[in-house]
Amino acid sequence: MSADKPARPPRRAVDGVLLLDKPAGMSSNAALQTARRLLNARKAGHTGTLDPLASGLLPLTFGEAAKFAQMLLDAGKVYEAGVRLGIETDSGDAEGAILATRPVTTGEAELRQTLARFTGDIAQTPPMHSALKRDGKPLYEYARAGIEIARAPRQVTISELTLLAFEGERFTLRVACSKGTYIRTLATDIGAALGCGAHLDALRRTHVGVFDLTASITLETLEAASPAQRDALLAPVDTLAAIFPRLDLDDGDARRILQGQPLRLPRQGGENPGDRVRLYGPGGFLGLGQWKEDGGLWPKRLVCPA
C-alpha cells in the first residue's frame, strides 16, 4: 500500500506583482496557476491575458495588488508581431484553419505605404476568436460552433508601427497600441489592404504600461528559486500605481483615510478635481486617493492594513 501524499500547506497571503515571461503554447490561466502554486499564494490574478500562441510579458497580481490591476488593463502595450502574407485563417492566427491562399507580390515599399494607413486612430472589428462576451458567452465559443456574431467596430490607437524585418512572404512589426487592440485583426486587415490576405504567426509582448519584458522572469526561474527567493522576485504593490504622484500623510491622516474618511488638505501643485494620488503613511503604501471638487481628498482604493 502506497504512503499517503504529504498534505499541502495552506495557501498564504502574498502581496505583490510578478512580471512573468509567459512561454508560447501555454494559456495565461495555466501560467497564472503555475506561479500561484509555486508561491503558494491565496489570491492571484492577471492584468489582461495573452493568447496561447503569444509569449512575453504577463504581469500577475497577488493579494492586495489585485485591487490595482485595472491600471495595467487600461495601459498601453507594445508587441513584436510576425505576419505571414498570402494565407488567411479562420482565427486570424497560425492556430486557425486555412480559409484561402493567394500569391504574394507585395514589395517592401508597398508594405511601408500600407502600414502608414494603420497608424494613429483606426477602427477595428473584434475577431470572432476572442474572449469578448455576447449574452454571457465568449465569442470564441460561437466561432467554434460555426456561428458568426455581428460585432461593432471600435476605435483603437496605434501609436507606433515599425517594420523590423521584411522577408517577402513574412514580415515583423513592432506595435505600440492602446488597450483593446487586437494584433491578429491588425495583421488580417493589413493583409486585406495588400490584397493577398495574411495572418499572425508569432506574437511577443514586450511592454505593459511602465513594465518592460527585460525585468520579467520565466516559470523555470521561479521554479528553481527557493521560497524566500520567490518572494523576493515580487515587485511591491505600489508599482502598479507608479503613474500617480505621491502624497505622504502623517499618522492621524493615514488612520482617517484607512477608516474611509475624507481629508481636508491643500492640493499639491497643479492637481485638478478627479486626479488621483498615491497615499503613504508611516507604515507604507495605503492606496489611492482622489481630489474632489470641494477640495477634499477622498479614499479611492485602499490596501487592507497588515
VMD Tcl script that draws the C-alpha trace (Angstrom):
set ca {
  {0.00 0.00 0.00}
  {1.49 3.34 -1.04}
  {2.14 6.01 1.53}
  {-0.26 8.93 1.63}
  {0.88 12.08 -0.11}
  {2.04 14.79 2.31}
  {-0.61 17.43 2.90}
  {-0.04 20.64 1.02}
  {0.50 23.60 3.32}
  {-2.43 26.03 3.43}
  {-2.37 28.89 0.97}
  {-0.77 32.01 2.39}
  {-1.28 35.73 1.97}
  {1.14 37.00 -0.68}
  {1.08 40.61 -1.88}
  {2.92 41.89 -4.95}
  {3.38 41.79 -8.70}
  {5.23 39.11 -10.65}
  {6.45 40.09 -14.11}
  {6.28 36.78 -15.92}
  {7.69 35.96 -19.35}
  {4.93 33.61 -20.49}
  {6.05 30.92 -22.93}
  {4.26 30.38 -26.23}
  {1.93 27.38 -26.18}
  {0.64 27.99 -22.64}
  {-2.58 29.74 -21.70}
  {-2.41 32.77 -19.44}
  {-4.51 30.96 -16.84}
  {-2.20 27.95 -16.84}
  {0.78 30.27 -16.32}
  {-1.05 32.05 -13.51}
  {-1.97 28.83 -11.73}
  {1.60 27.52 -12.01}
  {3.01 30.73 -10.49}
  {0.33 30.70 -7.79}
  {1.23 27.11 -6.86}
  {4.93 27.89 -6.69}
  {4.29 30.91 -4.44}
  {1.59 29.04 -2.51}
  {-0.47 32.20 -2.79}
  {-4.04 32.51 -1.56}
  {-5.19 35.05 -4.15}
  {-3.84 35.60 -7.66}
  {-4.92 37.24 -10.91}
  {-3.58 38.66 -14.14}
  {-3.82 42.02 -15.84}
  {-5.05 41.02 -19.27}
  {-4.49 37.70 -20.99}
  {-2.10 36.67 -23.72}
  {-3.28 34.09 -26.26}
  {-1.59 30.68 -26.04}
  {0.17 31.48 -29.34}
  {1.78 34.57 -27.77}
  {4.74 34.84 -25.45}
  {6.12 37.67 -23.39}
  {5.22 39.98 -20.57}
  {2.32 38.85 -18.40}
  {2.10 40.81 -15.13}
  {0.50 38.70 -12.40}
  {-1.05 40.18 -9.27}
  {-1.12 38.59 -5.85}
  {-3.17 39.56 -2.81}
  {-3.69 43.30 -2.42}
  {-2.11 44.01 -5.81}
  {-5.28 42.70 -7.48}
  {-7.08 45.88 -6.37}
  {-4.87 47.90 -8.72}
  {-4.86 45.55 -11.73}
  {-7.08 47.95 -13.67}
  {-4.09 50.27 -14.01}
  {-2.47 47.74 -16.36}
  {-5.71 46.67 -18.04}
  {-6.06 50.30 -19.16}
  {-2.38 50.75 -20.03}
  {-0.82 50.80 -23.49}
  {1.01 47.71 -24.74}
  {3.95 47.04 -27.07}
  {4.32 43.87 -29.14}
  {6.61 42.29 -31.70}
  {4.39 40.59 -34.25}
  {5.21 38.19 -37.06}
  {2.81 38.33 -40.00}
  {2.57 35.72 -42.79}
  {1.27 37.04 -46.11}
  {-0.77 35.06 -48.63}
  {-2.63 32.81 -46.18}
  {-5.90 33.62 -44.42}
  {-7.10 31.58 -41.44}
  {-10.46 31.50 -39.67}
  {-8.94 32.72 -36.40}
  {-6.57 35.28 -37.92}
  {-3.56 33.47 -36.47}
  {-1.45 30.39 -37.11}
  {-3.67 28.17 -34.94}
  {-6.69 28.55 -37.20}
  {-7.86 26.57 -40.21}
  {-6.74 27.88 -43.60}
  {-9.51 29.65 -45.48}
  {-7.65 30.87 -48.55}
  {-4.20 31.15 -50.09}
  {-3.12 33.80 -52.59}
  {0.11 34.69 -54.37}
  {2.19 37.41 -52.74}
  {3.56 40.16 -54.95}
  {3.98 42.82 -52.26}
  {7.31 44.65 -52.11}
  {8.76 46.44 -49.11}
  {7.88 49.90 -50.42}
  {4.22 48.96 -50.87}
  {4.16 47.37 -47.41}
  {5.55 50.52 -45.78}
  {2.96 52.67 -47.55}
  {0.20 50.37 -46.36}
  {1.45 50.34 -42.77}
  {1.23 54.12 -42.66}
  {-2.54 53.79 -43.14}
  {-2.80 51.79 -39.92}
  {-1.01 54.30 -37.69}
  {-3.00 56.59 -35.41}
  {-6.67 56.19 -34.53}
  {-8.17 53.31 -36.51}
  {-11.36 51.25 -36.41}
  {-11.10 47.53 -35.65}
  {-13.78 44.85 -35.68}
  {-13.06 42.40 -32.82}
  {-12.36 38.87 -34.09}
  {-14.80 36.04 -33.51}
  {-11.98 34.07 -31.88}
  {-11.83 36.39 -28.86}
  {-12.93 36.39 -25.22}
  {-15.44 39.21 -25.73}
  {-18.83 38.06 -24.49}
  {-22.27 38.11 -26.07}
  {-25.19 37.01 -23.88}
  {-22.70 35.78 -21.28}
  {-20.81 33.52 -23.70}
  {-17.33 34.26 -25.17}
  {-17.30 34.88 -28.90}
  {-14.81 32.06 -29.43}
  {-17.46 29.57 -28.29}
  {-19.79 30.79 -31.03}
  {-16.90 30.61 -33.51}
  {-16.16 27.00 -32.58}
  {-19.83 26.19 -33.22}
  {-19.62 27.83 -36.65}
  {-21.81 30.79 -35.64}
  {-20.89 34.28 -36.80}
  {-22.00 37.13 -34.48}
  {-22.25 40.74 -35.67}
  {-19.59 42.89 -33.95}
  {-19.47 46.67 -33.98}
  {-16.12 48.26 -34.93}
  {-14.32 50.03 -32.11}
  {-11.66 52.71 -32.19}
  {-8.14 51.87 -31.07}
  {-4.90 53.81 -31.31}
  {-1.69 52.54 -32.93}
  {0.98 54.95 -31.74}
  {3.87 53.07 -33.40}
  {4.00 50.61 -36.28}
  {7.62 49.92 -37.16}
  {8.74 47.41 -39.77}
  {11.55 45.40 -38.16}
  {12.12 42.84 -40.91}
  {10.71 42.00 -44.35}
  {11.27 38.61 -45.97}
  {8.94 38.66 -48.97}
  {6.09 36.50 -47.64}
  {6.66 37.32 -43.99}
  {7.41 40.47 -42.01}
  {7.90 41.50 -38.40}
  {6.44 44.61 -36.77}
  {6.83 46.47 -33.52}
  {3.37 47.65 -32.48}
  {2.67 50.15 -29.70}
  {-1.06 50.36 -29.13}
  {-3.89 51.27 -26.82}
  {-5.87 48.82 -24.73}
  {-8.40 46.78 -26.66}
  {-6.22 46.42 -29.77}
  {-6.26 43.01 -31.45}
  {-2.94 42.34 -33.15}
  {-4.37 39.44 -35.14}
  {-7.04 41.79 -36.53}
  {-4.31 44.28 -37.40}
  {-2.48 41.51 -39.29}
  {-5.57 40.40 -41.23}
  {-6.56 44.00 -42.02}
  {-3.08 44.72 -43.39}
  {-3.31 41.56 -45.50}
  {-6.69 42.63 -46.84}
  {-5.36 46.08 -47.71}
  {-2.48 44.45 -49.63}
  {-4.91 42.18 -51.47}
  {-3.17 38.92 -50.60}
  {-4.51 38.16 -47.13}
  {-2.42 37.50 -44.05}
  {-2.44 36.01 -40.59}
  {-0.49 36.48 -37.38}
  {2.09 33.72 -36.96}
  {4.04 34.95 -33.90}
  {3.47 37.45 -31.11}
  {5.60 38.59 -28.21}
  {4.55 41.29 -25.74}
  {7.44 43.47 -24.60}
  {5.80 46.25 -22.58}
  {2.67 46.74 -20.46}
  {2.40 50.32 -19.23}
  {5.61 51.15 -17.35}
  {6.68 47.49 -17.16}
  {9.31 46.07 -19.50}
  {9.95 42.48 -20.54}
  {13.62 42.83 -19.56}
  {12.55 42.84 -15.89}
  {10.49 39.65 -16.24}
  {11.32 36.07 -15.23}
  {10.38 32.68 -16.63}
  {8.45 29.94 -14.86}
  {11.64 27.87 -14.93}
  {13.47 30.58 -12.96}
  {10.61 30.79 -10.47}
  {10.54 27.03 -10.01}
  {14.30 26.82 -9.47}
  {14.24 29.52 -6.76}
  {13.87 28.89 -3.05}
  {10.66 30.04 -1.31}
  {12.43 33.13 0.03}
  {13.91 33.91 -3.39}
  {10.47 33.59 -4.99}
  {9.03 36.17 -2.61}
  {11.94 38.49 -3.39}
  {11.06 38.33 -7.11}
  {7.75 40.09 -6.45}
  {7.54 43.82 -7.12}
  {5.70 45.78 -4.40}
  {2.01 46.54 -4.78}
  {2.52 50.29 -5.24}
  {4.45 49.78 -8.50}
  {1.04 49.38 -10.14}
  {0.18 52.95 -9.13}
  {3.54 54.50 -10.02}
  {1.98 56.77 -12.65}
  {0.28 58.84 -9.92}
  {2.04 61.46 -7.79}
  {2.97 60.54 -4.23}
  {1.45 62.12 -1.13}
  {2.77 61.34 2.37}
  {0.35 61.55 5.29}
  {1.01 61.79 8.99}
  {-0.22 59.05 11.30}
  {-3.54 60.75 12.09}
  {-4.47 61.42 8.47}
  {-3.37 57.93 7.49}
  {-5.71 56.42 10.07}
  {-8.60 58.60 8.91}
  {-8.09 57.62 5.27}
  {-7.98 53.92 6.20}
  {-11.30 54.41 8.02}
  {-12.82 55.78 4.81}
  {-12.87 59.40 5.93}
  {-12.03 62.30 3.56}
  {-9.25 64.72 4.40}
  {-9.13 68.48 4.08}
  {-5.75 69.07 2.53}
  {-4.41 71.62 0.04}
  {-3.80 70.23 -3.43}
  {-0.16 69.61 -4.15}
  {0.54 71.52 -7.33}
  {-1.46 71.75 -10.50}
  {-3.75 68.89 -9.49}
  {-7.39 69.05 -10.51}
  {-10.60 67.55 -9.16}
  {-10.71 63.90 -10.18}
  {-6.93 63.47 -10.14}
  {-5.61 60.54 -8.11}
  {-2.59 60.31 -5.84}
  {-0.61 57.50 -4.21}
  {-1.03 57.70 -0.47}
  {1.60 56.71 2.08}
  {1.54 56.72 5.85}
  {4.26 55.97 8.39}
  {3.67 52.26 7.74}
  {3.97 52.46 3.97}
  {1.60 52.37 1.00}
  {-2.07 52.98 1.82}
  {-3.66 53.02 -1.63}
  {-5.10 55.71 -3.86}
  {-6.88 58.95 -3.02}
  {-8.84 61.25 -5.30}
  {-9.25 65.01 -5.17}
  {-12.84 66.23 -5.19}
  {-14.46 69.47 -6.35}
  {-14.90 70.64 -2.75}
  {-11.14 70.47 -2.17}
  {-11.28 67.30 -0.12}
  {-9.11 64.23 -0.62}
  {-11.21 61.07 -0.59}
  {-10.06 57.46 -0.37}
  {-10.39 55.80 -3.77}
  {-8.90 52.30 -3.42}
  {-7.09 51.18 -0.29}
  {-4.99 48.24 0.78}
  {-6.00 46.29 3.85}
  {-3.73 47.07 6.80}
  {-1.31 44.22 7.55}
}
mol new
graphics top color blue
foreach p $ca { graphics top sphere $p radius 0.5 }
foreach p [lrange $ca 0 end-1] q [lrange $ca 1 end] { graphics top cylinder $p $q radius 0.2 }
display resetview
